[in-house]
Structures are given as C-alpha cells and as structure tokens.
C-alpha cells in the first residue's frame, strides 16, 4: 500500500524532495496560485508555518495553473512572488497539475484518500490536505477554509 512517505516531488529550484524525510511530521500540503482570489491565504499559511514549524508541522505549497490560469509564471517567478509579497519561508514546489491525466502522483494519492465537494477532484486553488504524523489520517479542506481555521486540527495532530 502506498504511503505519503513513498512520494518524491521537485522543488521550485528543480531539486528532488523525498517525502520519506517527513515521517513523524504533520504535513500541510496545499495547491497554490499567485493570481487567485485566495492568494492572500499565503499569509495565513506562513503564519501556521512559523507557529508550528518547531513543533513538527511542515507546510508545502504546490503551484498549479489548472484553474483559470491563475499561476502562469515560471517556478522562479512564483517562488519570488510568494517570498516578496507574503514572506513565505515554507517550501514552494515546482508547478504541477492536480487533476486529470497529468496529475502529480502525490495529489492522486491525496485525492484517493479524501473526498471533496466534487468527489475526489480538486475544484480550485488552495485546497488543503493535513496529514497526521504517522501518515494514516488525512483531512481535506476547501479553498474557502482560511488557514487559521486549521489550527485546532493541527494542534490535535501535533499532540
């Protein structure tokens, strides 16, 4: 059976990130976009990152251009935008697809373990997945759910 720790993905700088290093951590994985109505959520995600990083939370953003072409930039431009405008220090990954034939295997896995409003498909940018320390529990949150609304669930998973 696949586990979240079996996946690898590329960072915005093109380096391979092996998810096995996150075993024992709580993961918050988000498909992001820099030209979306929800883009200001980067601020809340970074706040969660700063609050809980030392307690074991890892926030990872995956830019996606599948929804109304709201992340058209290059990987470098996207990462720069996040740092400049929102002070993002959490990991920004290489742009991916989250739905369809070309969906990244990690998102296929996350969607297969959770159901959203449209079944397993991701309906928009800033869908959030919170993964427990042992990788067995995955919670999914809609794009409209502000990052600060995840605090109680994050604290529960951090123990």
C-alpha positions in Angstrom: 0.0 0.0 0.0 1.2 3.5 -0.9 2.1 5.8 1.9 2.6 9.6 1.7 6.3 8.9 2.6 6.8 7.0 -0.7 6.5 10.1 -2.8 9.0 12.4 -4.3 8.5 15.8 -6.0 10.6 18.6 -7.4 11.1 21.9 -5.6 10.8 25.2 -7.4 14.5 25.0 -7.9 14.3 21.6 -9.6 15.7 19.6 -6.7 14.1 16.3 -5.7 12.3 16.4 -2.3 11.9 12.9 -0.8 8.8 12.8 1.4 10.4 10.0 3.5 12.2 12.7 5.4 8.8 13.9 6.7 8.0 10.7 8.6 6.9 11.7 12.1 5.9 15.2 11.0 2.5 16.7 10.4 2.2 17.8 6.8 0.0 20.6 5.4 0.0 20.3 1.6 -1.7 23.0 -0.5 -2.2 23.6 -4.2 -1.5 27.3 -4.6 -1.8 30.1 -7.2 -0.4 33.6 -7.2 -3.2 35.3 -9.1 -6.2 33.9 -7.3 -8.8 35.5 -5.0 -7.5 33.1 -2.3 -3.8 34.1 -2.9 -3.8 36.2 0.4 -4.0 32.8 2.2 -0.3 32.6 1.7 -0.1 35.0 4.7 -2.1 32.6 6.9 -0.1 29.5 5.7 3.1 31.3 6.5 1.7 32.2 9.9 0.9 28.5 10.6 4.4 27.6 9.3 6.1 30.0 11.8 3.8 29.0 14.7 4.1 25.2 14.4 7.3 24.5 12.5 9.3 23.8 15.6 6.6 21.5 16.9 6.7 19.3 13.8 4.5 20.9 11.1 5.8 21.0 7.5 3.9 23.3 5.1 4.4 22.6 1.4 2.9 24.7 -1.5 2.4 23.2 -4.9 1.7 25.9 -7.5 -0.9 24.9 -10.1 -2.1 26.7 -13.2 -5.1 24.4 -13.9 -7.8 26.8 -12.5 -8.4 29.8 -14.8 -4.7 30.0 -15.5 -4.1 31.7 -12.1 -0.4 30.7 -11.8 1.1 31.4 -15.3 4.6 32.3 -14.1 7.8 30.3 -14.1 8.7 28.3 -11.0 11.3 31.0 -10.1 8.8 33.9 -10.6 6.2 32.1 -8.4 8.6 31.4 -5.6 9.8 35.1 -5.7 6.3 36.4 -5.7 5.5 34.3 -2.6 8.6 35.5 -0.7 8.3 39.1 -1.8 4.6 39.6 -1.2 3.9 37.2 1.7 7.2 36.5 3.3 6.8 32.8 2.6 9.6 30.7 4.0 7.9 27.3 3.6 8.8 25.0 0.7 7.3 26.0 -2.7 7.4 23.2 -5.2 7.6 23.0 -9.0 4.3 23.8 -10.7 2.2 20.7 -11.2 -1.3 19.6 -12.3 -3.6 18.3 -9.5 -6.4 16.9 -11.7 -6.6 14.9 -14.9 -4.2 12.5 -16.7 -1.1 14.5 -15.8 -2.0 15.0 -12.1 1.1 14.6 -9.9 1.1 11.1 -8.2 1.1 12.8 -4.7 -2.2 14.6 -5.5 -3.7 11.4 -7.0 -2.8 9.7 -3.7 -4.3 12.6 -1.5 -7.5 12.7 -3.6 -7.9 8.9 -3.4 -7.8 9.1 0.4 -10.2 12.1 0.8 -13.4 13.3 -0.9 -14.2 16.9 -1.6 -17.3 18.7 -2.8 -16.8 17.3 -6.4 -16.0 13.8 -5.4 -12.2 13.3 -5.5 -11.4 16.1 -7.9 -9.9 19.3 -6.7 -12.2 22.1 -7.5 -10.0 25.2 -7.1 -6.7 26.6 -5.8 -5.9 26.4 -2.1 -7.4 23.0 -1.4 -5.6 21.9 1.7 -4.6 18.5 2.9 -3.5 17.9 6.5 -1.6 14.6 7.1 -1.1 13.1 10.6 2.4 12.3 11.9 2.1 8.6 11.0 0.5 9.4 7.6 -2.6 7.4 8.3 -5.1 10.3 8.8 -5.6 12.8 6.0 -8.1 15.7 6.3 -9.1 17.8 3.4 -10.2 21.4 3.5 -12.0 23.5 0.9 -10.3 26.5 -0.8 -12.6 28.9 1.2 -11.4 27.5 4.5 -8.9 30.0 5.9 -5.6 28.6 7.1 -6.2 29.8 10.7 -9.3 27.6 10.8 -7.0 24.6 10.7 -5.2 25.5 14.0 -7.3 23.2 16.2 -6.8 20.2 13.9 -3.0 20.9 13.5 -2.6 21.1 17.3 -4.6 17.9 17.7 -2.3 16.1 15.2 0.8 17.6 16.7 -0.3 16.2 20.0 
